């Protein structure tokens, strides 16, 4: 059954488990280094094909630096290797036959490392798996923080502007205004310095990504640590029964396909059974396990979003926010909404005034009616603004226990008192007032409208002045909400920037890898938004406990983000709105949108983020001993409830999703039944392992991973540095993917896992970060590690984390 892991075994000692022993290896390393690149690797590949029982083999490793245009493809070595190999074995190389190494644009990724492997495959007999593991640096590492810092400083500068607009106040509030203005100005200068440093690094290409040893650097605090995209591309090839050559498998084995048809045929009606079985089966397989013969799987690896530069003496965001009175947070929310409404309504009124003048000048009756309806809605919003201001005042009263009332120098009158009753009916939405009455001339109406807009603008300006005073009162009474250097707001901005960078990288990568998603993905995304399943391997002891607190809040904040994809000349991103409710517009070239459905373009999609965490190292052992794993249990339980709501909505709408994606009604009904059973099974398994509260239980992570795959979610993996524990988790998921979806023999699982860890790209990731290709583990540490997360001998040792 998909989602299972082969029985745990002890890793073989020494070089045998890693495939390093020259006695067992078919191309000794010392010899292969002396061979020419293409000739040596092809000879290696041919020998592996001639000996089906040989251990997994590494074919080649190449690191390629691509230009800054965001176009990324495999190296010429890999292209020539694969094309030459398939040409000799299969005849002329078709576009499908070169699936693993076909050159494609890979936006948001640069400096790509590639490794090719040849693994055994049990179905069909004698077949092989050509596997390409690619790892590239996320270019969003620099783009998103610079865009976000500009937006954050606009927020801070707007606050300064509001404070400066206030008239002369009494001594108490004047002192508060000066103090608050100074704090926010310092924050603006600090953010400007971080922005200049990030821009300088990005423009001069000083460093291409933030290394793990730089995670506490103040000048890089908004930058995501070690952000990379990991892609596993697989192609199944098989031997022809009539010749010893190797050919690409274009479909599942007939025996396996017939077995699956017989298994699902009982769910069909007698009329449906008369349909061609292969036609019925194809969409079912596409929905459950897409692309069994060709597939690719992406994962985003990044250091846990956390404010390392601010240290952890007072804990992380979750603890710091918990210390704030919930009424203060609610007050901040209603104030932010009031400010947003105030900022929106004034330009709307000015635009409507210009539009009405233009429509009346042209005497376009239809256009005049449309503008008048818009004005009616704007009037309702203006009245609602007064209600929002009253709500802010009410919430403030609950926060501040009876204090002396400080007289405001310029009391604002209610907005509605400025409306002219003689003109207001002209803007009624009930349609009973005809603007063009016999006793009304255009000049009369235009003159009345002009006076109305003058009074309306005056009222809104006075309302803004009153709201500005409320801003001062709120920040004076609740100083924890002030955006100062080292404040809770500062920490939140840092964590959100790192989390958003990883999210956008994941979505950009997904949009370029839609060939393996099910047919329900598009309608599901349009209705429910992007599903994001984030895995954490942080422990709940020491500083990592605080890092997890930061990460927990950062991931939750992503639920306020909306994402829109549009076609553009160049790849880029734009961020608008008020943090955390920002709107991200992802600009993608038309050439990279060939597989993206038109229905998705220009549509705002929500984000549903889930975080599942499980500490696995010796620090987690200490936390378990002293009962300090409550945060871990809380996060997993909360995320399970979020994922359950998403899945419940998915199942409620499944018939609609399948109808949108499938033209075959019979196969759609079969697929719906199987998907529902699998969804219930996966979510039940996930709930069981979470409730078990077993120490260092990686079943939580594997179950969450399988649920993410089933619902075509975006997969992210983190530990403190995204280097060592993350490398172990990523390779485990890759090996499970090969076993569950590509029939890698279970007895080869451990050898494959060791090969991916010793010869794959994750070891290269350690070299890029610390200068040495070595996982930062020691013997005592590994004694408490789950067996499936232990690296092969010879690949680990003392190193910076």
Secondary structure, 3 states (H helix, E strand, C coil): CCCCCCCCCCCCCCHHHHCCCCCCCCCCHHHHHHCCHHHHHHHHHHHHHHCCCCCCEEEEEEEECCCCCCCCCCCHHHHHHHHHHHHHHHCCCCCCCCCCCCCCCCCCEEEEEEEEEEEECCCCCCCEEEEEEEEEEECHHHHHHHHHHHHHHHHHHHHHHHHHHCCCCCHHHHHHHHHHHHHHHHHHHHHHHHHHHHHHHHHHCCCCCECHHHCCCHHHCCCCECCEEEEEEEEEEEECCCCCCEEECCCCCHHHHHHHHHHHHCCCCCCHHHCCHHHHHHHHHHHHCCCCCEEEEEEEECCCCCCHHHCCCCCCHHHHHHCCCHHHHHHHHHHHHHHHHHHHHHHHHHHHHHHHHHHHHHCCHHHHHHHHHHHHHHHHHHHHHHHHHHHHHHHHHHHCCCCCCCCCCCCCCCHHHHCCHHHHHHHCCCCCCCCCCCCCCHHHHHHHHHHHHHHHHHHHHHHHHHHHHHHHHHHHHCHHHCCCCCCHHHHHHHHHHHHHHHHHHHHHHHHCCCCCCCCCHHHHHHHHCEEEEEEECCCCCCHHHHHHHHHHHHHHHHHHCEEEEEEECCCEEEEEEECCEEEEEEEEEHHHCCCCCHHHECCCEEEEEEEEECCCCHHHHHHHHCCCCHHHHHHHHHHHHHHHHHHHHHHHCHHHHHHHHCCCHHHHHHHHHHHHHHHHHHHHHHHHHHHHCCCCCCHHHHHHHHHHHHCCCEEEEECCCCCCHHHHHHHHHHHHHHHHHHCCCHHHHHHHHHHHHHHCHHHHHHHHHHCCCCEECCHHHHHCCCHHHCCCCCCEECCCC
